[in-house]
Amino acid sequence: MELLQSKTKTKSAYIYIFIAGIVLVAFNLRPAITSLGPLVGMIREDVGLAHWSAGLLMSLPLVVFAVMSPLVPKIAGRLTNELTLIMGLTSLLIGIAIRSIPMPFFLFAGTLLAGLGIAIGNVLLPAIVKDKFPQKFGLMTSVYSTSMGLIASLASGISIPLAIDFNLGWQGAQIVWVIPTVVAILVWVILHKKNSRDHSVIQQSSGSNSNRMWRTPLAWQIAIFMGFQSFLFYVTISWLPEILHSHGISMETAGWMLSFTQLVGLPASFFIPVLAGRAQSQIWIAFMLGMFSIVGYSGLLLGTSYPILIVSIALIGLALGGAFPLALSYIGLRARNAKQAAELSGMTQSTGYILAAVGPLFIGYLFDMAHSWTLPIITLILVSVVVMVFGMLSGRNRYV
């Protein structure tokens, strides 16, 4: 009896550590990108980048996501989930460190390495959650997607104060984010030692024929939804402070307003996956989020007063906060098992982030061409319509 109780306690402790590990990985999937948005003007002036190349800096991680996503299950198939995540987190750690060197080469090389690490976590988390918590997929998706949103909003909000008020400069404001990375690495090293022979969902799926997923219309609909909602998110992270600044708001206030945008999205980030998991069809959820996005970006276009801008960024926050976890939910809900979830995660994130990678670069180019934010914002409104349509198509009660 004592032995049984001891084993039960050990298993419970392992589950809690595993949940903590998932949350810590989620903590590291946003700050390396979201902390750049408020700082991009400082970086551009210090390093000497044009608007389009600053946009490329924000797009580069997404290009890495697109290239790496279908390879992650294969890498994890040869190693273990734990080792693969440790490898990704280490790449993220090195990337954050070297991109703080104020030279274009190190700035872009570090961003590339950071993107490599984030890509690994992006693909592995939905599959791991589907495998370890199949009956609690919606709740666990809520937990880690909300964790991502919380730390992302914090990263956006404190970047300018760290750089200016604490005299750390944009370099020091970046280095701060190695702290959660180091903590996550330590936890996953512990998990790896406790479970060094665990070959879970990713290993089981490594020998399967995942090419079928690339021929499935529903998988493409999810991929397009994933891609264009990411397009909106990364464009907003990259350029919202500059858009607000063009309305006469200081860059520090604009940074906090970007943080507010993400904080507003936290309730949606938590409740949307839970609602999606309980509903047979998610069409109405996608429609609602799409309308928030359309109205929100329209407010940025028409916003001539502070209250209108506040309402607009609140609606944008709700839309972005709900769309990404809805996309993650689709990966689990439209897959019959964890094996399919791994394949669908790699396929949709690869294809989706190709679309997302275009965002910051393309919007920066439109601004350079038009010398105003009118055309870029109209583009965001049109993309919002696309997100709504493909979100509704993905929300039908079907399996890939």
C-alpha positions as CSV (number, residue, x, y, z in Angstrom):
1,M,0.0,0.0,0.0
2,E,2.8,2.4,0.9
3,L,4.6,1.5,-2.3
4,L,1.4,2.2,-4.3
5,Q,0.9,5.6,-2.5
6,S,4.6,6.5,-3.2
7,K,4.2,5.7,-6.9
8,T,1.0,7.8,-7.0
9,K,2.7,10.7,-5.4
10,T,5.7,10.4,-7.8
11,K,3.3,10.3,-10.8
12,S,1.4,13.3,-9.5
13,A,4.6,15.3,-8.9
14,Y,5.8,14.4,-12.4
15,I,2.5,15.6,-13.9
16,Y,2.7,18.9,-12.1
17,I,6.3,19.4,-13.2
18,F,5.3,18.5,-16.7
19,I,2.5,21.2,-16.6
20,A,5.0,23.7,-15.3
21,G,7.4,22.7,-18.1
22,I,4.6,23.3,-20.7
23,V,3.8,26.7,-19.2
24,L,7.5,27.7,-19.1
25,V,8.0,26.8,-22.7
26,A,4.9,28.9,-23.5
27,F,6.5,31.8,-21.6
28,N,9.4,31.7,-24.1
29,L,7.4,31.6,-27.3
30,R,6.5,35.3,-27.5
31,P,8.9,37.7,-25.7
32,A,11.8,37.4,-28.1
33,I,9.4,38.8,-30.8
34,T,6.9,41.0,-28.9
35,S,9.6,42.9,-27.0
36,L,11.0,44.0,-30.4
37,G,7.9,45.9,-31.5
38,P,8.3,48.9,-29.2
39,L,12.1,48.9,-29.7
40,V,12.1,48.7,-33.4
41,G,12.4,52.5,-33.9
42,M,15.4,52.6,-31.5
43,I,17.0,49.6,-33.2
44,R,16.4,51.1,-36.7
45,E,18.1,54.3,-35.8
46,D,21.0,52.7,-33.9
47,V,21.8,50.0,-36.4
48,G,20.7,52.0,-39.5
49,L,17.9,49.9,-40.9
50,A,15.2,51.1,-43.3
51,H,11.5,50.4,-42.5
52,W,11.4,47.4,-44.9
53,S,14.5,45.8,-43.3
54,A,13.1,46.4,-39.8
55,G,10.1,44.6,-41.1
56,L,12.4,41.8,-42.3
57,L,13.8,41.6,-38.8
58,M,10.2,40.8,-37.5
59,S,9.5,38.5,-40.4
60,L,12.7,36.4,-40.1
61,P,11.5,34.3,-37.2
62,L,8.3,33.5,-39.1
63,V,10.3,32.3,-42.1
64,V,12.2,30.0,-39.7
65,F,8.9,28.8,-38.3
66,A,7.7,27.9,-41.9
67,V,10.9,26.0,-42.7
68,M,11.3,24.2,-39.4
69,S,7.8,23.2,-38.5
70,P,7.5,20.1,-40.7
71,L,11.0,19.0,-39.6
72,V,10.4,19.2,-35.9
73,P,8.4,15.9,-35.6
74,K,11.2,14.1,-37.4
75,I,13.9,15.6,-35.2
76,A,11.8,14.7,-32.1
77,G,11.3,11.2,-33.6
78,R,15.1,10.6,-33.5
79,L,15.5,12.2,-30.0
80,T,12.8,12.7,-27.4
81,N,10.3,15.4,-26.8
82,E,12.4,16.6,-23.8
83,L,15.7,16.7,-25.7
84,T,14.1,18.5,-28.7
85,L,12.7,21.2,-26.5
86,I,16.0,21.6,-24.6
87,M,17.7,22.0,-28.0
88,G,15.1,24.6,-29.0
89,L,15.4,26.5,-25.8
90,T,19.2,26.6,-26.0
91,S,19.0,28.0,-29.6
92,L,16.6,30.6,-28.3
93,L,19.0,31.5,-25.4
94,I,22.0,31.9,-27.8
95,G,19.8,33.9,-30.2
96,I,18.6,36.4,-27.7
97,A,22.2,36.9,-26.4
98,I,24.0,37.5,-29.7
99,R,21.3,39.7,-31.3
100,S,21.9,42.2,-28.6
101,I,25.2,43.1,-30.3
102,P,24.4,46.3,-32.2
103,M,25.5,45.1,-35.7
104,P,23.2,44.0,-38.5
105,F,24.8,40.5,-38.9
106,F,24.4,39.6,-35.2
107,L,21.0,41.2,-35.0
108,F,19.7,39.0,-37.9
109,A,21.7,35.9,-36.9
110,G,20.4,36.1,-33.3
111,T,16.9,36.6,-34.5
112,L,17.2,33.5,-36.8
113,L,18.4,31.3,-33.9
114,A,15.7,32.6,-31.6
115,G,13.1,31.8,-34.3
116,L,14.5,28.3,-34.6
117,G,14.0,27.7,-30.9
118,I,10.5,29.2,-30.9
119,A,9.5,27.0,-33.9
120,I,10.3,23.8,-32.0
121,G,8.1,24.9,-29.1
122,N,5.3,26.0,-31.4
123,V,5.0,22.6,-33.0
124,L,5.6,20.4,-30.0
125,L,3.2,21.9,-27.5
126,P,-0.1,21.1,-29.3
127,A,1.0,17.5,-29.9
128,I,2.3,17.0,-26.4
129,V,-0.9,18.4,-24.9
130,K,-3.0,16.2,-27.2
131,D,-0.9,13.2,-26.1
132,K,-0.6,13.8,-22.3
133,F,-4.0,15.5,-21.7
134,P,-6.4,14.2,-24.4
135,Q,-9.5,14.7,-22.2
136,K,-8.4,18.1,-21.1
137,F,-7.1,19.4,-24.4
138,G,-9.2,22.6,-24.4
139,L,-8.3,23.5,-20.8
140,M,-4.6,22.9,-21.3
141,T,-4.6,24.8,-24.5
142,S,-6.2,27.7,-22.6
143,V,-3.5,27.4,-19.9
144,Y,-0.5,27.6,-22.2
145,S,-2.0,30.0,-24.7
146,T,-3.0,32.4,-21.9
147,S,0.5,32.1,-20.5
148,M,1.9,33.1,-23.9
149,G,-0.4,36.1,-24.0
150,L,0.4,37.2,-20.5
151,I,4.2,37.2,-20.9
152,A,3.9,38.7,-24.4
153,S,2.0,41.7,-23.1
154,L,4.5,42.1,-20.3
155,A,7.3,42.0,-22.8
156,S,5.7,44.7,-25.0
157,G,4.9,46.9,-22.0
158,I,8.3,46.9,-20.2
159,S,10.6,47.1,-23.2
160,I,10.7,50.9,-23.4
161,P,10.9,51.4,-19.6
162,L,13.8,48.9,-19.4
163,A,15.6,50.6,-22.3
164,I,15.1,54.2,-21.2
165,D,14.0,54.4,-17.5
166,F,16.5,51.8,-16.4
167,N,19.2,52.9,-18.9
168,L,19.6,49.4,-20.3
169,G,19.2,50.5,-23.9
170,W,17.5,48.2,-26.4
171,Q,20.3,45.7,-26.0
172,G,19.7,45.3,-22.2
173,A,16.0,45.2,-22.7
174,Q,16.5,42.2,-24.9
175,I,19.0,40.3,-22.6
176,V,16.4,40.3,-19.8
177,W,14.5,37.6,-21.6
178,V,17.2,35.0,-21.2
179,I,16.0,34.6,-17.6
180,P,12.8,32.6,-18.4
181,T,14.7,30.7,-21.0
182,V,17.3,29.5,-18.5
183,V,14.5,28.5,-16.0
184,A,12.7,26.5,-18.8
185,I,15.9,24.7,-19.8
186,L,16.5,23.6,-16.2
187,V,13.0,22.3,-15.8
188,W,13.1,20.3,-19.0
189,V,16.5,18.9,-18.1
190,I,14.9,17.5,-14.9
191,L,12.0,16.1,-17.0
192,H,14.4,14.5,-19.4
193,K,16.3,12.8,-16.6
194,K,13.1,11.5,-15.1
195,N,11.7,10.3,-18.4
196,S,14.7,9.7,-20.6
197,R,13.2,6.8,-22.4
198,D,9.8,8.4,-23.1
199,H,8.9,8.0,-26.8
200,S,5.5,9.7,-27.1
201,V,3.3,11.0,-29.8
202,I,6.0,12.6,-31.9
203,Q,8.1,9.4,-31.9
204,Q,5.1,7.3,-32.8
205,S,4.2,9.5,-35.7
206,S,7.7,9.9,-37.1
207,G,7.4,6.9,-39.4
208,S,3.9,7.7,-40.6
209,N,3.0,9.1,-44.0
210,S,2.3,12.7,-43.2
211,N,2.1,13.7,-46.9
212,R,-1.6,12.9,-46.8
213,M,-2.1,15.9,-44.6
214,W,-0.9,18.2,-47.4
215,R,-3.6,16.9,-49.6
216,T,-6.5,17.6,-47.2
217,P,-8.6,20.7,-47.9
218,L,-9.5,21.1,-44.2
219,A,-5.9,21.1,-43.2
220,W,-5.2,23.9,-45.8
221,Q,-8.2,25.9,-44.4
222,I,-6.7,25.6,-40.9
223,A,-3.3,26.6,-42.3
224,I,-4.6,29.7,-44.0
225,F,-6.5,30.7,-40.9
226,M,-3.4,30.1,-38.8
227,G,-1.3,32.0,-41.3
228,F,-3.4,35.1,-41.7
229,Q,-4.3,35.5,-38.0
230,S,-0.5,35.3,-37.4
231,F,-0.1,37.9,-40.2
232,L,-2.3,40.2,-38.2
233,F,-0.6,39.5,-34.9
234,Y,2.9,40.0,-36.0
235,V,2.1,43.1,-38.0
236,T,0.3,44.5,-34.9
237,I,3.3,43.7,-32.7
238,S,5.7,45.2,-35.2
239,W,3.9,48.4,-36.2
240,L,1.1,49.3,-33.8
241,P,3.3,51.5,-31.7
242,E,4.4,53.4,-34.9
243,I,0.8,53.7,-36.0
244,L,-0.3,55.1,-32.7
245,H,2.7,57.4,-32.7
246,S,1.5,58.8,-36.0
247,H,-1.7,59.8,-34.1
248,G,0.4,61.9,-31.7
249,I,0.9,59.4,-29.0
250,S,4.4,59.1,-27.4
251,M,6.4,55.9,-28.1
252,E,6.4,54.9,-24.5
253,T,2.6,55.3,-24.2
254,A,2.3,53.5,-27.5
255,G,4.3,50.6,-26.1
256,W,2.0,50.3,-23.1
257,M,-1.0,50.5,-25.4
258,L,0.4,47.6,-27.3
259,S,0.8,45.8,-24.0
260,F,-2.9,46.7,-23.2
261,T,-3.9,45.2,-26.5
262,Q,-2.5,41.9,-25.5
263,L,-3.8,42.1,-21.9
264,V,-7.3,42.7,-23.2
265,G,-6.9,39.5,-25.2
266,L,-6.0,37.3,-22.2
267,P,-9.7,36.5,-21.3
268,A,-10.4,35.5,-24.9
269,S,-7.1,33.5,-24.9
270,F,-8.3,31.5,-21.9
271,F,-12.0,31.0,-22.7
272,I,-12.0,30.6,-26.5
273,P,-10.3,27.1,-26.4
274,V,-12.6,26.0,-23.6
275,L,-15.7,27.1,-25.5
276,A,-14.3,25.6,-28.7
277,G,-13.7,22.3,-27.0
278,R,-17.3,22.1,-25.7
279,A,-18.9,23.1,-29.0
280,Q,-19.4,20.8,-32.0
281,S,-18.9,23.7,-34.4
282,Q,-16.7,26.8,-33.9
283,I,-18.2,28.8,-36.8
284,W,-19.8,31.4,-34.5
285,I,-16.6,31.9,-32.6
286,A,-14.6,32.6,-35.8
287,F,-17.3,35.0,-37.0
288,M,-17.3,36.9,-33.7
289,L,-13.5,37.2,-33.6
290,G,-13.5,38.3,-37.3
291,M,-15.9,41.1,-36.7
292,F,-13.9,42.3,-33.7
293,S,-10.8,42.5,-35.9
294,I,-12.6,44.3,-38.8
295,V,-14.1,46.9,-36.6
296,G,-10.9,47.3,-34.6
297,Y,-8.6,48.0,-37.5
298,S,-11.3,50.2,-39.1
299,G,-11.1,52.3,-35.9
300,L,-7.3,52.7,-36.4
301,L,-8.1,54.0,-39.9
302,L,-10.7,56.5,-38.7
303,G,-9.5,57.1,-35.2
304,T,-9.1,60.8,-34.6
305,S,-9.6,60.8,-30.9
306,Y,-8.1,58.9,-27.9
307,P,-11.3,57.1,-26.9
308,I,-11.8,55.7,-30.4
309,L,-8.2,54.5,-30.4
310,I,-8.7,52.8,-27.0
311,V,-11.8,51.0,-28.2
312,S,-10.1,50.0,-31.4
313,I,-7.1,48.4,-29.8
314,A,-9.3,46.7,-27.3
315,L,-11.3,45.0,-30.1
316,I,-8.0,44.2,-31.9
317,G,-6.8,42.7,-28.6
318,L,-9.9,40.5,-28.2
319,A,-9.6,39.3,-31.8
320,L,-5.9,38.5,-31.7
321,G,-6.2,37.1,-28.2
322,G,-8.8,34.6,-29.3
323,A,-7.7,33.8,-32.9
324,F,-4.4,32.2,-32.1
325,P,-5.7,29.8,-29.4
326,L,-8.6,29.0,-31.7
327,A,-6.1,28.0,-34.3
328,L,-4.3,25.8,-31.8
329,S,-7.6,24.3,-30.8
330,Y,-8.4,23.4,-34.4
331,I,-5.2,21.3,-34.5
332,G,-6.5,19.1,-31.7
333,L,-10.2,19.2,-32.5
334,R,-9.9,18.5,-36.2
335,A,-7.4,15.6,-35.5
336,R,-8.7,12.2,-34.4
337,N,-5.6,11.4,-32.3
338,A,-2.3,12.7,-31.1
339,K,-0.5,11.3,-34.1
340,Q,-2.6,13.3,-36.5
341,A,-2.3,16.3,-34.2
342,A,1.5,16.2,-34.6
343,E,1.2,16.0,-38.4
344,L,-1.4,18.7,-38.6
345,S,0.6,21.0,-36.3
346,G,3.7,20.7,-38.4
347,M,1.8,21.2,-41.7
348,T,-0.4,24.1,-40.7
349,Q,2.3,26.0,-38.8
350,S,4.7,25.5,-41.7
351,T,2.3,26.8,-44.4
352,G,0.7,29.3,-42.0
353,Y,3.9,31.0,-41.0
354,I,4.9,31.4,-44.7
355,L,1.9,33.7,-44.9
356,A,2.6,35.3,-41.5
357,A,6.2,36.0,-42.5
358,V,5.1,38.3,-45.3
359,G,3.2,40.5,-42.9
360,P,5.7,42.9,-41.1
361,L,7.9,43.1,-44.2
362,F,5.0,43.8,-46.6
363,I,3.3,46.4,-44.3
364,G,6.6,48.1,-43.8
365,Y,7.1,48.2,-47.6
366,L,3.6,49.7,-48.0
367,F,4.4,52.4,-45.5
368,D,7.7,53.3,-47.3
369,M,5.8,53.4,-50.6
370,A,2.8,55.5,-49.4
371,H,4.4,57.5,-46.6
372,S,1.3,57.0,-44.5
373,W,-0.5,54.3,-42.6
374,T,-3.7,54.5,-44.5
375,L,-2.9,51.8,-47.2
376,P,-1.3,49.4,-44.6
377,I,-4.4,49.6,-42.3
378,I,-6.8,49.0,-45.3
379,T,-4.7,45.9,-46.0
380,L,-5.2,44.7,-42.4
381,I,-9.0,45.2,-42.7
382,L,-9.0,43.0,-45.8
383,V,-6.8,40.4,-44.2
384,S,-9.3,40.4,-41.2
385,V,-12.0,39.4,-43.6
386,V,-9.9,36.5,-44.9
387,V,-9.2,35.3,-41.3
388,M,-13.0,35.4,-40.6
389,V,-13.9,33.3,-43.7
390,F,-11.3,30.6,-43.2
391,G,-11.8,30.5,-39.5
392,M,-15.5,29.7,-40.1
393,L,-14.5,27.1,-42.7
394,S,-12.1,25.5,-40.2
395,G,-14.8,25.6,-37.5
396,R,-17.1,23.0,-39.2
397,N,-17.5,19.8,-37.3
398,R,-15.1,17.6,-39.4
399,Y,-11.9,15.7,-39.2
400,V,-8.8,15.9,-41.4
